[in-house]
Amino acid sequence: MGRLMKFDKYIDIPFVDGGRDFTGVDCWGNVFLVFKEERKIELPDFLELNYEPDWAKHGKNHILENIDENWMKVNDGRYKRFDLHIFLDEDGIASHIGIEIGDGKFLHALDGRGVQIGKMDIWKHRYYGTMRWIGAQNNI
């Protein structure tokens, strides 16, 4: 469980649409904050896309449309800490994202619950794929 302790400070951060700091985050805000704090990587905040309020509305896959050359898809199931798991909603839109923390668990922000630890086996019915940061600031 020691490996997971690093992420304790994020548990129960409130869910706030567009939030990007310890006062509140949405699911991308959680990724943004953890990468900034733990890896010293400044990811785009995507706030200029004006998700208002749900970034998966109107048939747009904002998560997938904004993954760039700094990321690679992980196909082998060998996840590393800080890999990003992408999940689909009932319409097949990539509407949720979480961060691999080890032991089949991921850190994610849920509306109404805040930042929580999820289990991959419970979310497998919504699982789309996993992305790994390979950008220039890669310092795992």
C-alpha positions as CSV (number, residue, x, y, z in Angstrom):
1,M,0.0,0.0,0.0
2,G,3.0,2.3,0.4
3,R,3.1,3.1,-3.3
4,L,-0.5,4.5,-3.1
5,M,0.3,6.7,-0.1
6,K,1.8,9.4,-2.5
7,F,-1.8,10.0,-3.7
8,D,-3.5,10.4,-0.3
9,K,-3.3,14.2,-0.4
10,Y,-5.7,14.2,-3.4
11,I,-8.4,12.0,-1.9
12,D,-11.6,14.0,-1.3
13,I,-10.6,17.1,-3.2
14,P,-14.1,18.4,-4.1
15,F,-15.4,18.1,-7.6
16,V,-15.6,21.5,-9.3
17,D,-16.3,21.9,-13.0
18,G,-13.2,23.5,-14.5
19,G,-11.2,23.2,-11.2
20,R,-7.5,22.8,-11.5
21,D,-6.1,23.1,-7.9
22,F,-6.6,21.7,-4.4
23,T,-9.8,23.7,-3.9
24,G,-11.6,21.6,-6.5
25,V,-11.1,19.6,-9.7
26,D,-13.0,17.9,-12.5
27,C,-11.6,14.7,-13.9
28,W,-9.2,16.4,-16.2
29,G,-8.4,18.9,-13.5
30,N,-7.3,16.0,-11.3
31,V,-4.9,14.8,-14.0
32,F,-3.7,18.4,-14.5
33,L,-3.0,18.8,-10.7
34,V,-1.4,15.5,-10.2
35,F,1.0,15.9,-13.2
36,K,1.9,19.4,-12.0
37,E,2.5,18.4,-8.4
38,E,4.0,14.9,-8.7
39,R,5.8,15.1,-12.1
40,K,6.4,18.8,-12.6
41,I,4.7,18.6,-15.9
42,E,2.4,21.4,-17.0
43,L,-0.4,19.9,-19.1
44,P,-2.8,22.0,-21.0
45,D,-5.8,22.9,-18.9
46,F,-8.3,22.8,-21.8
47,L,-10.4,25.5,-20.1
48,E,-10.4,27.5,-23.4
49,L,-12.5,24.7,-25.0
50,N,-15.5,25.8,-22.8
51,Y,-16.9,22.4,-22.0
52,E,-19.9,24.1,-20.3
53,P,-20.4,22.1,-18.2
54,D,-19.7,18.6,-19.5
55,W,-16.7,18.2,-21.8
56,A,-18.3,15.2,-23.6
57,K,-21.5,16.9,-24.7
58,H,-22.7,17.4,-28.3
59,G,-21.0,14.2,-29.5
60,K,-17.5,15.5,-29.1
61,N,-14.7,13.4,-27.7
62,H,-12.7,16.3,-26.2
63,I,-10.4,13.9,-24.3
64,L,-9.5,12.0,-27.5
65,E,-9.5,15.1,-29.7
66,N,-6.9,16.8,-27.6
67,I,-4.4,13.9,-27.0
68,D,-1.3,14.9,-29.0
69,E,2.1,13.6,-29.9
70,N,3.2,13.7,-26.2
71,W,1.1,10.6,-25.5
72,M,1.2,7.0,-26.7
73,K,-1.5,4.4,-26.4
74,V,-0.7,1.5,-24.1
75,N,-2.0,-1.7,-25.5
76,D,-0.2,-4.4,-23.5
77,G,-2.1,-4.0,-20.2
78,R,1.2,-3.3,-18.3
79,Y,0.2,-0.1,-16.7
80,K,2.6,2.3,-15.0
81,R,1.8,4.9,-12.4
82,F,0.6,8.1,-14.1
83,D,-0.8,6.3,-17.1
84,L,-4.2,7.8,-18.0
85,H,-7.2,5.5,-18.3
86,I,-10.0,6.8,-20.5
87,F,-13.6,5.7,-20.0
88,L,-16.7,6.0,-22.2
89,D,-20.2,7.1,-21.3
90,E,-23.3,5.3,-22.5
91,D,-23.2,7.1,-25.8
92,G,-19.6,5.9,-26.5
93,I,-18.1,9.3,-25.8
94,A,-14.8,9.5,-23.9
95,S,-16.2,11.4,-20.9
96,H,-14.0,10.4,-18.0
97,I,-10.3,10.0,-17.2
98,G,-8.3,8.7,-14.3
99,I,-4.7,8.2,-13.3
100,E,-3.1,4.8,-12.7
101,I,-1.8,4.5,-9.2
102,G,-0.9,0.8,-9.0
103,D,-2.5,-2.4,-7.7
104,G,-5.4,-2.2,-10.3
105,K,-6.5,1.2,-8.9
106,F,-6.8,4.7,-10.4
107,L,-7.3,8.1,-9.0
108,H,-10.3,10.1,-10.5
109,A,-12.7,12.9,-9.7
110,L,-16.4,12.2,-9.7
111,D,-19.2,14.7,-9.7
112,G,-20.8,14.8,-6.3
113,R,-18.0,12.7,-4.6
114,G,-14.7,14.5,-5.4
115,V,-11.4,12.7,-5.9
116,Q,-11.6,9.0,-5.2
117,I,-9.8,5.8,-5.8
118,G,-11.5,3.5,-8.4
119,K,-10.8,-0.1,-9.2
120,M,-10.2,-1.0,-12.8
121,D,-12.3,-4.2,-12.5
122,I,-15.4,-2.2,-11.5
123,W,-14.9,0.2,-14.4
124,K,-14.0,-2.3,-17.1
125,H,-17.4,-2.0,-18.8
126,R,-16.7,1.6,-19.6
127,Y,-12.9,1.3,-20.3
128,Y,-11.7,2.7,-23.7
129,G,-7.9,2.7,-23.4
130,T,-4.8,3.9,-21.7
131,M,-2.4,6.7,-22.7
132,R,1.1,7.2,-21.4
133,W,3.0,10.5,-21.3
134,I,6.1,10.4,-23.5
135,G,6.7,14.1,-23.8
136,A,10.0,15.9,-23.3
137,Q,9.4,16.5,-19.6
138,N,9.0,12.7,-19.0
139,N,10.4,12.2,-15.5
140,I,8.7,9.2,-13.9
